[in-house]
Amino acid sequence: MTLPPLAPVRFTNSSFGPVRPGSPALLLDRDGVLIKNVATHVRQTHEVSVIPGAAEAVARVRALGYVPVVLSNQAMVARKLATHGQMLRVHEHVLALLAERGCHVAASYLCPHRGRDGCPCRKPEPGMARQAAAELGLDLSRSVLVGDALTDVEAARGCGARPHLVLTGRGRRQSAAAAPRSLEDVVVLPDLRAVADRLEAAARAGG
């Protein structure tokens, strides 16, 4: 199996509409944030299960002017647990299920490499976020990155977005194991619905 170059696989949504230059992004990890984690990794479409309320929460945040973008490590391809084609089919299915619930993302970036491959896009590296910003004209300093792992937190710090850690997926376990000081700049919330609640409250307050 030949992997693509050390760069993410990109999905763009031509029906999303124009993105205003300088818009903030809602940068989203996928597994554990939008869909439920599977212990053996999500390798087949029938294993995809959208976390309750996640799609609706993204739609609410989009209404605030944020541009939703998915950033996902998918090293199962490099580890030969799934083929490149399986990864694409699963993600297309994820996007279809989200769209059925009113959640439309502007683009997705999937990194199929392992950490030892030296890929600058694999989280905790900020490459996927920076590529999304360059291609879509996003302002990362006004953006939010939501994940369920400390690698997502590091990626947020690396690209200048505000790190949010949700307790779905691996989040509860990872936040409990982290040193308190390492989470001082992190907003820790139960799930994406709570993220939407917080951002809506900030918008009402003018923040």
C-alpha positions in Angstrom: 0.0 0.0 0.0 1.4 3.4 -1.0 0.4 6.2 1.3 -0.1 9.7 0.0 2.7 12.3 0.5 3.2 13.7 4.0 0.1 15.9 3.8 -3.5 15.4 4.7 -6.3 14.1 2.5 -8.6 16.9 1.8 -12.4 16.9 1.4 -14.0 20.2 0.3 -17.7 20.9 0.3 -18.6 22.9 -2.9 -22.1 23.4 -1.6 -21.0 25.1 1.6 -20.9 28.6 -0.1 -18.4 31.3 0.0 -16.3 31.8 3.2 -15.8 35.4 4.2 -12.0 36.1 4.5 -10.9 36.4 8.1 -13.8 34.3 9.4 -13.2 32.4 12.6 -13.2 28.6 12.4 -14.7 25.9 14.4 -11.9 23.3 14.1 -13.2 19.9 15.0 -11.6 16.5 15.8 -13.9 13.8 14.4 -13.8 10.6 16.5 -14.9 11.2 20.0 -16.2 14.7 19.2 -18.6 14.3 16.3 -18.9 10.5 16.2 -18.5 7.9 18.8 -15.1 6.3 19.3 -14.7 2.6 18.5 -12.1 0.6 20.4 -10.8 -1.0 17.2 -11.1 2.3 15.2 -14.0 3.2 12.9 -13.1 1.2 9.8 -16.6 0.5 8.3 -19.5 2.7 7.6 -21.9 0.7 9.8 -19.6 1.5 12.8 -20.3 5.3 12.4 -22.6 6.7 15.1 -23.0 10.4 15.5 -22.8 11.6 19.1 -26.3 12.9 20.1 -26.6 16.6 19.7 -23.2 17.0 18.0 -24.4 17.9 14.6 -27.0 20.3 15.9 -24.3 22.0 18.0 -22.1 22.6 15.0 -25.0 24.1 13.1 -25.6 26.5 16.0 -22.0 27.6 16.1 -22.0 28.1 12.3 -24.9 30.5 12.8 -22.6 32.6 14.9 -20.2 33.1 11.9 -17.8 30.3 12.6 -16.7 28.1 9.7 -16.8 24.4 10.6 -13.7 22.3 9.5 -12.8 18.7 10.5 -9.2 17.8 11.4 -8.7 14.1 12.0 -5.7 11.8 12.5 -6.4 8.5 10.8 -3.2 6.5 11.3 -5.1 3.3 10.9 -4.2 3.6 7.2 -0.4 3.7 7.9 -0.9 0.9 10.5 -2.6 -1.2 7.8 -5.8 -1.6 9.9 -7.8 -0.1 7.1 -7.2 0.8 3.4 -7.1 4.3 2.1 -10.4 3.6 0.3 -12.0 2.5 3.5 -10.9 5.7 5.2 -12.5 7.8 2.4 -15.8 5.8 2.4 -16.1 6.1 6.2 -15.5 9.8 6.1 -17.9 10.4 3.2 -20.5 8.5 5.3 -19.8 10.6 8.3 -20.3 13.8 6.3 -23.6 12.5 4.9 -24.9 11.6 8.3 -24.0 15.0 9.7 -25.6 16.8 6.7 -28.8 14.9 7.3 -28.8 16.5 10.7 -28.2 20.0 9.4 -24.4 20.0 10.0 -22.4 21.1 7.0 -18.7 21.6 7.2 -16.6 23.6 4.7 -13.8 21.2 4.5 -12.2 18.1 6.1 -8.5 17.2 6.5 -7.5 13.6 7.3 -3.9 12.7 8.2 -3.3 8.9 7.4 0.2 8.8 8.8 1.8 7.7 12.0 3.7 9.9 14.4 7.0 8.3 13.4 6.4 9.2 9.7 7.3 12.8 10.5 4.1 14.3 9.0 3.7 18.0 9.9 0.0 17.6 9.7 -0.5 14.9 12.2 -1.8 16.3 15.5 -0.3 17.5 17.8 1.3 19.3 14.9 -0.8 22.3 13.7 -0.3 21.6 9.9 -3.9 20.7 9.1 -5.2 23.8 10.9 -2.7 26.0 9.1 -3.5 24.5 5.7 -7.3 25.0 6.3 -6.6 28.6 7.3 -4.5 29.3 4.2 -7.0 27.6 1.8 -10.2 29.0 3.3 -8.9 32.4 4.4 -9.6 31.7 8.1 -8.4 33.7 11.1 -6.9 31.2 13.5 -6.5 33.8 16.3 -10.3 34.0 16.5 -10.9 30.3 16.1 -11.8 27.5 18.4 -10.3 23.9 18.2 -12.4 21.2 19.8 -11.0 17.8 20.5 -11.1 14.9 23.0 -7.4 14.4 23.4 -4.3 16.4 24.6 -2.9 16.1 21.1 -5.8 18.3 20.0 -5.0 20.8 22.7 -1.4 21.0 21.5 -2.5 21.5 17.9 -4.7 24.4 19.0 -1.8 26.0 20.9 0.4 25.5 17.9 -1.9 27.2 15.5 -3.1 30.0 17.8 -6.7 28.8 18.2 -8.4 28.5 21.6 -8.2 24.9 22.9 -11.5 23.3 24.0 -11.4 19.7 25.4 -14.7 17.8 25.5 -15.3 14.9 27.8 -16.9 12.7 25.1 -14.6 10.1 23.5 -11.2 10.0 25.3 -11.7 13.4 26.8 -12.7 12.4 30.3 -9.8 10.0 30.7 -7.2 12.3 29.2 -8.3 15.3 31.2 -8.2 13.3 34.5 -4.7 12.1 33.7 -3.4 15.5 32.7 -1.5 17.7 35.2 -3.8 20.6 36.2 -1.3 23.2 35.1 -1.3 21.7 31.5 -5.0 22.6 31.2 -4.8 26.2 32.5 -5.6 27.7 29.1 -8.0 24.9 28.1 -11.8 25.2 28.2 -13.0 21.8 29.4 -16.7 21.1 28.6 -19.0 18.0 28.6 -19.6 17.9 24.9 -20.2 19.9 21.7 -23.6 21.1 22.9 -21.8 22.8 25.8 -19.3 24.3 23.4 -22.2 25.8 21.4 -23.9 27.1 24.6 -20.6 28.8 25.7 -20.0 30.4 22.3 -23.6 31.6 22.0 -23.4 33.1 25.5 -20.1 34.9 24.5 -21.8 36.2 21.4 -24.7 37.6 23.4 -22.3 39.3 25.7 -20.4 40.8 22.8 -17.2 38.7 23.4 
